[in-house]
Amino acid sequence: QVQFVESGGGLVQPGGSLRLSCAVSGTIFSLNAMGWYRQAPGKQRELVAVITSVGSTPYVDSVKGRFTISRENAKNTVHLQMNSLEPEDTAVYYCNVVQGSHSYWGQGTAVTVSS
């Protein structure tokens, strides 16, 4: 069993910033990857950013230069710093972790970018 505590979502004006955090607990051995996905209304869930156990950080093109993912291994926590937010970033953001062959999902936190 893996439990998630996600935080940091909310309403922000275009150009603003938010920092999402996801703390993972439970039966944790070795997390291969921790990341964030998002799903906008009427669209499929898409990868935003992932950070692997060796530090590789692939980002979706639309957030490159604006979003930064980081990881605190000792706390099993992953953060997503989101700057220069755009209305197109509005979505529910889901934390995802991979342990062995298993993928686990958080409950999601809503981000709304609107004036």
C-alpha positions as CSV (number, residue, x, y, z in Angstrom):
1,Q,0.0,0.0,0.0
2,V,1.2,3.4,-0.9
3,Q,-0.4,6.6,0.4
4,F,-0.1,10.1,-1.1
5,V,-0.4,13.6,0.3
6,E,-0.6,16.1,-2.5
7,S,-0.7,19.9,-1.9
8,G,-0.1,23.2,-3.5
9,G,-2.9,23.4,-6.1
10,G,-5.3,26.4,-6.4
11,L,-6.3,29.4,-8.4
12,V,-3.6,31.7,-9.8
13,Q,-3.6,34.5,-12.3
14,P,-1.7,34.1,-15.6
15,G,2.0,34.7,-15.1
16,G,1.8,33.5,-11.5
17,S,3.5,30.6,-9.7
18,L,2.5,27.6,-7.7
19,R,4.5,24.8,-6.1
20,L,3.0,21.4,-6.0
21,S,4.2,18.8,-3.5
22,C,3.6,15.1,-3.1
23,A,4.7,13.1,-0.1
24,V,4.5,9.3,-0.5
25,S,4.4,6.9,2.4
26,G,3.5,3.3,3.1
27,T,5.3,0.3,1.7
28,I,8.2,2.1,0.1
29,F,11.3,0.2,-0.9
30,S,12.9,2.0,-3.8
31,L,11.1,4.5,-6.0
32,N,12.4,4.3,-9.5
33,A,10.6,7.4,-10.7
34,M,8.5,10.1,-9.3
35,G,6.5,12.5,-11.5
36,W,3.6,14.6,-12.3
37,Y,0.9,14.2,-14.9
38,R,-2.1,16.4,-15.7
39,Q,-5.5,16.1,-17.2
40,A,-7.3,19.1,-18.5
41,P,-11.1,19.0,-19.0
42,G,-12.0,16.9,-22.1
43,K,-8.4,15.9,-22.7
44,Q,-6.3,12.8,-22.0
45,R,-3.9,12.6,-19.1
46,E,-0.4,13.7,-20.1
47,L,3.0,13.5,-18.6
48,V,4.3,16.8,-17.3
49,A,7.6,15.9,-15.7
50,V,9.4,12.9,-14.2
51,I,12.5,12.6,-12.1
52,T,14.1,9.2,-12.1
53,S,16.3,7.6,-9.4
54,V,19.4,8.7,-11.4
55,G,18.2,12.3,-11.8
56,S,16.9,12.2,-15.3
57,T,14.1,14.8,-15.8
58,P,12.1,14.6,-19.0
59,Y,9.6,17.4,-19.4
60,V,6.7,17.8,-21.8
61,D,7.7,20.5,-24.4
62,S,4.9,22.9,-23.3
63,V,6.4,23.4,-19.8
64,K,10.1,23.4,-20.6
65,G,11.7,26.5,-19.1
66,R,8.7,27.2,-16.9
67,F,8.3,24.1,-14.6
68,T,11.0,22.5,-12.5
69,I,10.7,19.1,-10.8
70,S,12.7,18.2,-7.8
71,R,12.9,15.3,-5.4
72,E,13.7,14.8,-1.7
73,N,14.6,11.1,-1.5
74,A,14.9,11.0,2.3
75,K,11.3,12.2,2.5
76,N,9.9,10.4,-0.5
77,T,8.7,13.7,-1.7
78,V,8.5,15.2,-5.2
79,H,7.9,18.9,-5.9
80,L,6.8,20.7,-9.1
81,Q,7.6,24.4,-9.2
82,M,5.4,26.0,-11.8
83,N,6.3,29.5,-13.0
84,S,4.9,31.8,-15.7
85,L,1.6,29.8,-15.6
86,E,-0.7,30.0,-18.5
87,P,-4.5,29.3,-18.8
88,E,-3.5,26.2,-20.8
89,D,-1.9,24.8,-17.7
90,T,-5.3,24.5,-16.0
91,A,-5.8,20.9,-15.1
92,V,-5.9,18.4,-12.3
93,Y,-2.3,17.4,-11.6
94,Y,-1.6,13.9,-10.4
95,C,1.4,12.6,-8.6
96,N,2.8,9.3,-9.9
97,V,5.4,7.0,-8.5
98,V,6.9,3.8,-9.9
99,Q,8.3,1.1,-7.7
100,G,9.5,-2.0,-9.4
101,S,6.8,-2.9,-11.9
102,H,4.1,-1.1,-10.1
103,S,2.8,2.4,-10.8
104,Y,0.8,4.3,-8.2
105,W,-1.3,7.4,-8.5
106,G,-2.2,10.2,-6.1
107,Q,-5.7,11.6,-5.9
108,G,-4.9,14.8,-7.8
109,T,-4.8,18.5,-7.0
110,A,-6.5,21.1,-9.1
111,V,-4.7,24.0,-10.7
112,T,-6.7,26.8,-12.3
113,V,-5.0,29.6,-14.1
114,S,-7.4,32.4,-14.7
115,S,-7.7,36.2,-14.4
